[in-house]
């Protein structure tokens, strides 16, 4: 008994499967990677697995498992843009889990339904939509339980309304004032400042200047923080004139609030724009 192996069909099928798996992985991890990046990772994965089957003299469980793990690592590294150790490991495990679920859905279908490349693609996309819908539903239900609040930030005569997220994991405290630190995107905060102030703040955050000259009462400084993939980082913190939080029918006003400035986006779809420390509600 022998089998005819069509390398072009094998490549296209794996390209499609890898692309869908990476898209689902990015959705679960809330990654900011664009679809074209997932396509690049899928191309690398499909090329590697096709090369493996083409040049391998003997295929067994051991070398197949080793090669699959390596291919997943490359796919996640390229397709999801994850670089740090813990993030990369989480991405690989998520990618492997999605591959298992997607393959399981295809396996449960009748064997005769898989005959024909168009039918196979239709079934694959159906399985993808099932998983994608399940992930969206889970995130929606999880989001309903997330503590959200409305926030008004005032500084330099400017006022900005933001969507806040009450995060029990935010334990940051300003070492100078002793106040809890709320975090927002640096670009959003900078939009409230004058041009000269924005330039000076950017210079300070980039460690090009150790003094916060021409920044008025912002009093910029750094605090140490720990996060996933960063054991000890520096977060620039400024002082805002007033922070008003609307929480469970209460209006909580904090003067001279400590605001941490994040260079990275807090939420890929702007579901929230500021991370609120629970300690601030009792301050």
C-alpha positions, -999 to 999 in steps of 0.1 A, spaced: 0 0 0 13 35 -8 0 71 -7 3 99 -32 16 130 -15 8 164 -31 31 189 -15 12 219 -30 -21 208 -16 -5 200 17 11 234 19 -22 253 12 -42 232 37 -16 238 64 -14 275 55 -51 279 61 -52 259 93 -21 278 107 -36 312 98 -69 304 116 -51 290 146 -29 321 149 -60 344 145 -77 326 174 -46 327 195 -43 364 190 -79 368 200 -75 349 232 -43 367 242 -58 400 232 -27 405 210 -23 436 189 -8 417 159 -24 424 126 -38 397 103 -9 401 79 15 392 107 -6 361 115 -4 353 77 34 356 79 35 332 108 12 308 90 34 309 59 65 300 80 46 272 97 33 257 65 67 260 48 84 243 77 60 214 80 60 209 42 98 209 42 98 183 70 76 159 51 96 164 20 131 158 33 124 134 61 135 98 54 116 85 83 86 99 101 78 88 136 60 101 167 92 114 183 106 135 155 72 147 145 65 159 180 98 177 183 94 193 149 58 204 157 69 221 189 96 240 170 71 250 143 46 263 169 74 283 185 83 299 152 46 305 143 38 322 176 70 343 175 63 356 140 25 355 139 17 369 174 47 392 179 55 377 213 91 379 224 95 375 262 98 341 278 65 339 297 45 356 270 60 333 244 54 302 265 17 312 271 13 319 233 27 285 224 5 267 249 -25 286 237 -17 279 200 -13 242 208 -46 242 227 -64 259 198 -49 234 173 -61 205 195 -97 220 197 -98 228 160 -85 194 150 -110 178 174 -139 195 158 -128 184 123 -122 148 136 -158 146 150 -172 152 115 -180 122 93 -150 111 72 -169 112 40 -176 149 46 -139 157 43 -137 146 6 -129 175 -17 -108 205 -10 -138 230 -11 -158 209 13 -128 207 36 -123 245 36 -160 250 43 -159 226 72 -127 242 85 -141 277 84 -173 264 101 -151 250 129 -132 283 131 -164 302 134 -176 279 162 -145 285 182 -144 322 174 -180 326 186 -173 307 217 -142 329 225 -162 361 219 -191 349 241 -167 339 269 -150 373 267 -184 391 266 -196 373 297 -163 379 315 -164 415 305 -199 418 321 -183 408 354 -154 433 351 -156 464 373 -158 494 350 -163 530 360 -163 565 345 -134 588 351 -127 625 347 -91 637 347 -83 674 351 -49 690 347 -35 722 333 -70 736 328 -79 706 305 -105 680 312 -108 645 298 -134 618 302 -121 582 303 -134 546 307 -118 531 338 -111 495 348 -109 487 385 -80 462 387 -73 444 420 -39 435 405 -28 471 404 -9 476 437 13 504 425 21 531 451 39 563 446 70 561 468 72 599 471 36 608 480 24 574 493 -7 576 471 -20 547 450 -11 550 413 -36 548 384 -23 540 350 -32 555 316 -16 557 281 11 583 279 -2 595 245 -36 602 259 -22 622 288 2 641 266 -28 653 245 -38 675 274 -5 693 275 10 722 255 36 714 229 66 724 250 53 704 280 48 673 258 83 676 245 98 679 280 77 651 293 87 628 265 124 637 271 120 629 308 102 595 301 130 586 276 156 592 303 171 620 282 165 645 310 165 639 348 146 671 355 110 679 349 116 715 339 87 735 323 63 708 335 47 730 362 30 709 389 32 676 371 63 667 392 74 638 370 92 608 387 97 571 383 83 542 403 94 505 400 68 480 389 65 443 382 43 428 354 41 398 331 74 396 312 90 424 332 103 416 366 115 452 374 106 481 352 104 519 355 70 536 351 69 574 347 44 590 371 30 625 371 7 644 394 -27 654 380 -47 682 396 -78 662 401 -92 627 394 -129 621 397 -142 585 397 -179 576 395 -183 542 412 -215 525 423 -234 558 426 -206 575 444 -185 604 432 -149 601 445 -127 631 440 -89 629 445 -68 660 443 -31 657 433 -36 622 420 -7 600 410 -10 589 373 13 564 358 20 567 321 22 536 300 39 537 266 21 505 255 -17 504 248 -37 493 278 -65 477 257 -62 468 220 -98 478 214 -99 507 239 -124 489 261 -108 508 290 -84 538 290 -73 539 326 -65 512 352 -78 522 386 -62 511 418 -88 498 443 -68 515 471 -78 549 456 -114 543 465 -105 544 502 -80 572 500 
